[in-house]
C-alpha cells in the first residue's frame, strides 16, 4: 500500500535529540518501507528519514513549538502533497480537522498526548471522520467517551541499540526538565540508595530552564553528575552502563519511550506505578514499580534482574516489527472497509483495549 505519514512542523524526523513523536514516526516510516510498502512523509524539509518527503515542506521551526499558525500552515501543505495515497496516518493535532483534506482517503490519527478535557473534545470530533489509535490502555481510560479504534503500543528498532554492561556504578535519569518527569524525585531516590546519579535532560523551553535553575541546580551535589541533553548514541551508552534506570514519573504519561529504550540496553527500570508504566515494565522481571516511598528500596533488587530478560522483553513486546504489523493490520481493515464515496463516520473496526 501507499502510506502517507504526517509529522509535526517543529522537529525533524528523526529528531537530533529529544522528540518522542518524531522518533515514532521515523520508526514507522522505516518499518513500513522494510515491510514492502511505499511511504510518503510530510515532515520538515530538513528531516533525514530515508523515505521521500513531499515537496513544499518548510524547515523545522523549534522556536515555534506549539504555535497553532505553524501547525496549520504545515498540515495544509502536507495534505496538498498527499492526494494520491491509500491511507493517511496523521500524527498532528490539527491535521485531522483540516476541512480540505481528501475525504476519499481513509484517515488514522494517533493520540500522543494526555486526553485532557480540551483534547477529548478534539478527538471526539476527529472520530467522526477517522480512526483513532491510543498508545496505551491507560491513556484511553482517561476519556472513555473517545471512541478509540485500536490501542497500539510504541515500538523501536532495537538493532540500533547496543547492550550495555551495567557496570558503570551509577543510576541514570533521562527526560525533560520539568516536575512531571520526576527529576527531583530521582535525585532523592539516588541519595537514599547511596548510589551516584547521572542526569541527561532536555532543557530548551523557558519553563524547562526555569525549573532547572530554580529547583534542580541549587540542590545538585557530589552525588549528581549533570551531563545535559545528549544524542542517541550517548543516551544509549549512558543507559547501558547504568545499574538501574530511574523513572519516578509524577503524572499519567501516555507512553514512556524512555523506559523501552533503557530496557533495550539491558538496564532494568525502577519507577512509579502510574500511567503506562505497568504496561511496559514487568514488575519483578524487567524492573520494579511502586510508590515513591518504596523506590529507593527497590534499586538493589532491580540491579539483580537479568539484563538479557530486559532486552528480550523489548524484542517480544516493543519491537519495530510488532508495531508496524499492528498498524498495517489496522490500515488494511480500514482500506477494505472504505467505499468510493469516502470513509463513513467513525470506522467500525473492533476495539482492542
Beta strands, then each sheet from edge to edge (+ up, - down):
strand 1: 2-6
strand 2: 38-42
strand 3: 52-53
strand 4: 87-90
strand 5: 106-110
strand 6: 131-134
strand 7: 150-151
strand 8: 170-176
strand 9: 196-202
strand 10: 224-226
strand 11: 244-247
strand 12: 269-272
strand 13: 287-290
sheet 1: 3+ 2+ 1+ 4+ 5+ 6+ 7+
sheet 2: 10+ 9+ 8+ 11+ 12+ 13+
end
